Amino acid sequence: MLIAPAYAADPATQDPLMSFLPLIVLFALFYFLIIRPQMKKAKDQKKMQEGIQKGDEVITMGGQLGKVVKITDQYITLDIGGGTESHFQRGAVQAVLPKGTIKDL
């Protein structure tokens, strides 16, 4: 015979930790590359939305640009130009812009 017979390893001798090690490594990668950055981004977005003050210039998720005229716990009122005011949920604010941005447009 030219090829020696191959024998399977005894399943009782395998370490159970080594069989779960790839799953543990995969979970760690997902946590550090996906979950953790998303949590940080959500925390920063919430902090920005809570820090909105009257007079700030903001842009909403729908693309409306305006100046904050009135603030309540859940809603903000934006002056979007020409004396037109619109009401938005506070969570719809995407970004707070630097002062004077509206005038530069």
C-alpha atoms as an extended CHARMM CRD file, in Angstrom:
* protein
*
       105  EXT
         1         1  MET       CA              0.0000000000        0.0000000000        0.0000000000  PROA      1               0.0000000000
         2         2  LEU       CA              1.3730000000        3.4190000000       -0.9750000000  PROA      2               0.0000000000
         3         3  ILE       CA             -0.7120000000        5.6660000000        1.2910000000  PROA      3               0.0000000000
         4         4  ALA       CA             -0.8770000000        5.1800000000        5.0360000000  PROA      4               0.0000000000
         5         5  PRO       CA             -4.3750000000        5.1140000000        6.5350000000  PROA      5               0.0000000000
         6         6  ALA       CA             -5.5530000000        8.3640000000        8.1820000000  PROA      6               0.0000000000
         7         7  TYR       CA             -7.2170000000        8.1450000000       11.5510000000  PROA      7               0.0000000000
         8         8  ALA       CA             -9.5780000000       10.7930000000       12.9670000000  PROA      8               0.0000000000
         9         9  ALA       CA             -8.7010000000       12.4190000000       16.2460000000  PROA      9               0.0000000000
        10        10  ASP       CA            -10.6020000000       11.3110000000       19.2890000000  PROA      10              0.0000000000
        11        11  PRO       CA            -13.4110000000       13.9050000000       19.8220000000  PROA      11              0.0000000000
        12        12  ALA       CA            -13.0060000000       13.6900000000       23.5850000000  PROA      12              0.0000000000
        13        13  THR       CA             -9.4890000000       15.1250000000       23.3890000000  PROA      13              0.0000000000
        14        14  GLN       CA            -10.5380000000       18.4110000000       21.6760000000  PROA      14              0.0000000000
        15        15  ASP       CA            -10.6870000000       21.4460000000       23.9310000000  PROA      15              0.0000000000
        16        16  PRO       CA            -14.2350000000       22.9130000000       24.0090000000  PROA      16              0.0000000000
        17        17  LEU       CA            -12.7970000000       26.4180000000       24.2750000000  PROA      17              0.0000000000
        18        18  MET       CA            -10.9490000000       25.9970000000       20.9980000000  PROA      18              0.0000000000
        19        19  SER       CA            -14.1650000000       25.0970000000       19.2100000000  PROA      19              0.0000000000
        20        20  PHE       CA            -15.8160000000       28.3480000000       20.4000000000  PROA      20              0.0000000000
        21        21  LEU       CA            -12.7370000000       30.5430000000       19.9380000000  PROA      21              0.0000000000
        22        22  PRO       CA            -13.6180000000       31.6100000000       16.3510000000  PROA      22              0.0000000000
        23        23  LEU       CA            -17.0860000000       32.7130000000       17.5170000000  PROA      23              0.0000000000
        24        24  ILE       CA            -15.6020000000       34.6690000000       20.4070000000  PROA      24              0.0000000000
        25        25  VAL       CA            -13.1050000000       36.4070000000       18.1090000000  PROA      25              0.0000000000
        26        26  LEU       CA            -15.8550000000       37.1910000000       15.5940000000  PROA      26              0.0000000000
        27        27  PHE       CA            -18.0750000000       38.7180000000       18.2840000000  PROA      27              0.0000000000
        28        28  ALA       CA            -15.1620000000       40.8260000000       19.5640000000  PROA      28              0.0000000000
        29        29  LEU       CA            -14.4960000000       42.1200000000       16.0470000000  PROA      29              0.0000000000
        30        30  PHE       CA            -18.1590000000       43.0100000000       15.5240000000  PROA      30              0.0000000000
        31        31  TYR       CA            -18.2530000000       44.7950000000       18.8720000000  PROA      31              0.0000000000
        32        32  PHE       CA            -15.1700000000       46.9280000000       18.2970000000  PROA      32              0.0000000000
        33        33  LEU       CA            -15.7150000000       47.6180000000       14.5950000000  PROA      33              0.0000000000
        34        34  ILE       CA            -19.5070000000       48.0150000000       14.3710000000  PROA      34              0.0000000000
        35        35  ILE       CA            -21.4230000000       48.1620000000       17.6540000000  PROA      35              0.0000000000
        36        36  ARG       CA            -19.1620000000       50.4410000000       19.6950000000  PROA      36              0.0000000000
        37        37  PRO       CA            -18.7410000000       53.1850000000       17.0370000000  PROA      37              0.0000000000
        38        38  GLN       CA            -22.5110000000       53.2110000000       16.4130000000  PROA      38              0.0000000000
        39        39  MET       CA            -23.2050000000       53.6300000000       20.1270000000  PROA      39              0.0000000000
        40        40  LYS       CA            -20.7310000000       56.5310000000       20.2940000000  PROA      40              0.0000000000
        41        41  LYS       CA            -22.3060000000       58.1980000000       17.2530000000  PROA      41              0.0000000000
        42        42  ALA       CA            -25.8130000000       57.8520000000       18.7080000000  PROA      42              0.0000000000
        43        43  LYS       CA            -24.6280000000       59.2990000000       22.0330000000  PROA      43              0.0000000000
        44        44  ASP       CA            -23.0460000000       62.3080000000       20.2930000000  PROA      44              0.0000000000
        45        45  GLN       CA            -26.1960000000       62.8840000000       18.1910000000  PROA      45              0.0000000000
        46        46  LYS       CA            -28.4270000000       62.8120000000       21.2870000000  PROA      46              0.0000000000
        47        47  LYS       CA            -26.1060000000       65.2140000000       23.1230000000  PROA      47              0.0000000000
        48        48  MET       CA            -26.1910000000       67.6000000000       20.1490000000  PROA      48              0.0000000000
        49        49  GLN       CA            -29.9960000000       67.4690000000       19.9670000000  PROA      49              0.0000000000
        50        50  GLU       CA            -30.3470000000       68.1390000000       23.6980000000  PROA      50              0.0000000000
        51        51  GLY       CA            -27.9550000000       71.0940000000       23.4480000000  PROA      51              0.0000000000
        52        52  ILE       CA            -30.0050000000       73.0200000000       20.8600000000  PROA      52              0.0000000000
        53        53  GLN       CA            -30.7890000000       76.5510000000       21.9980000000  PROA      53              0.0000000000
        54        54  LYS       CA            -32.9400000000       79.3650000000       20.7130000000  PROA      54              0.0000000000
        55        55  GLY       CA            -31.0900000000       81.2240000000       17.9470000000  PROA      55              0.0000000000
        56        56  ASP       CA            -29.0830000000       78.2310000000       16.7180000000  PROA      56              0.0000000000
        57        57  GLU       CA            -29.0010000000       77.5600000000       12.9930000000  PROA      57              0.0000000000
        58        58  VAL       CA            -29.7930000000       73.9330000000       12.2230000000  PROA      58              0.0000000000
        59        59  ILE       CA            -30.4060000000       71.5920000000        9.3290000000  PROA      59              0.0000000000
        60        60  THR       CA            -33.0150000000       68.8510000000        9.5740000000  PROA      60              0.0000000000
        61        61  MET       CA            -32.8560000000       65.3230000000        8.2050000000  PROA      61              0.0000000000
        62        62  GLY       CA            -35.2340000000       66.4220000000        5.4550000000  PROA      62              0.0000000000
        63        63  GLY       CA            -32.8430000000       69.1610000000        4.3620000000  PROA      63              0.0000000000
        64        64  GLN       CA            -34.6600000000       72.1800000000        5.8290000000  PROA      64              0.0000000000
        65        65  LEU       CA            -32.2930000000       74.9180000000        6.9350000000  PROA      65              0.0000000000
        66        66  GLY       CA            -33.5310000000       77.3380000000        9.5480000000  PROA      66              0.0000000000
        67        67  LYS       CA            -33.0340000000       79.3020000000       12.7260000000  PROA      67              0.0000000000
        68        68  VAL       CA            -34.5140000000       77.9850000000       15.9780000000  PROA      68              0.0000000000
        69        69  VAL       CA            -37.2780000000       80.3080000000       17.2130000000  PROA      69              0.0000000000
        70        70  LYS       CA            -38.9780000000       78.2050000000       19.8880000000  PROA      70              0.0000000000
        71        71  ILE       CA            -38.0380000000       75.0270000000       21.7700000000  PROA      71              0.0000000000
        72        72  THR       CA            -40.1260000000       72.5770000000       23.7790000000  PROA      72              0.0000000000
        73        73  ASP       CA            -39.2350000000       69.1440000000       25.1500000000  PROA      73              0.0000000000
        74        74  GLN       CA            -40.2820000000       67.2940000000       21.9960000000  PROA      74              0.0000000000
        75        75  TYR       CA            -40.5060000000       69.9510000000       19.2630000000  PROA      75              0.0000000000
        76        76  ILE       CA            -38.6250000000       72.9140000000       17.8450000000  PROA      76              0.0000000000
        77        77  THR       CA            -39.9380000000       75.7390000000       15.6720000000  PROA      77              0.0000000000
        78        78  LEU       CA            -37.6950000000       76.9020000000       12.8430000000  PROA      78              0.0000000000
        79        79  ASP       CA            -37.8330000000       80.1580000000       10.9190000000  PROA      79              0.0000000000
        80        80  ILE       CA            -37.0580000000       78.8850000000        7.4230000000  PROA      80              0.0000000000
        81        81  GLY       CA            -37.0700000000       82.2920000000        5.7360000000  PROA      81              0.0000000000
        82        82  GLY       CA            -39.4890000000       85.0830000000        4.9140000000  PROA      82              0.0000000000
        83        83  GLY       CA            -41.1700000000       84.8120000000        8.3000000000  PROA      83              0.0000000000
        84        84  THR       CA            -42.2840000000       81.2490000000        7.6000000000  PROA      84              0.0000000000
        85        85  GLU       CA            -42.1280000000       79.0190000000       10.6530000000  PROA      85              0.0000000000
        86        86  SER       CA            -42.1870000000       75.2230000000       10.6330000000  PROA      86              0.0000000000
        87        87  HSD       CA            -42.4810000000       72.7830000000       13.5050000000  PROA      87              0.0000000000
        88        88  PHE       CA            -40.1660000000       69.7790000000       13.6970000000  PROA      88              0.0000000000
        89        89  GLN       CA            -39.5000000000       67.0320000000       16.1700000000  PROA      89              0.0000000000
        90        90  ARG       CA            -36.2810000000       67.5740000000       18.0450000000  PROA      90              0.0000000000
        91        91  GLY       CA            -34.9750000000       64.2310000000       16.7680000000  PROA      91              0.0000000000
        92        92  ALA       CA            -35.2580000000       65.4580000000       13.1680000000  PROA      92              0.0000000000
        93        93  VAL       CA            -32.3280000000       67.8430000000       13.6460000000  PROA      93              0.0000000000
        94        94  GLN       CA            -29.2940000000       66.4600000000       11.8660000000  PROA      94              0.0000000000
        95        95  ALA       CA            -26.6980000000       69.1220000000       12.5990000000  PROA      95              0.0000000000
        96        96  VAL       CA            -26.1870000000       72.4630000000       14.2980000000  PROA      96              0.0000000000
        97        97  LEU       CA            -24.5040000000       74.8710000000       11.8960000000  PROA      97              0.0000000000
        98        98  PRO       CA            -22.0700000000       77.6750000000       12.7460000000  PROA      98              0.0000000000
        99        99  LYS       CA            -23.6080000000       81.0950000000       13.3210000000  PROA      99              0.0000000000
       100       100  GLY       CA            -24.0520000000       83.1400000000       10.1640000000  PROA      100             0.0000000000
       101       101  THR       CA            -24.4020000000       80.1650000000        7.8230000000  PROA      101             0.0000000000
       102       102  ILE       CA            -27.8600000000       81.2420000000        6.6610000000  PROA      102             0.0000000000
       103       103  LYS       CA            -26.6550000000       84.7560000000        5.8150000000  PROA      103             0.0000000000
       104       104  ASP       CA            -23.7940000000       83.3420000000        3.7230000000  PROA      104             0.0000000000
       105       105  LEU       CA            -26.2310000000       81.4380000000        1.5140000000  PROA      105             0.0000000000
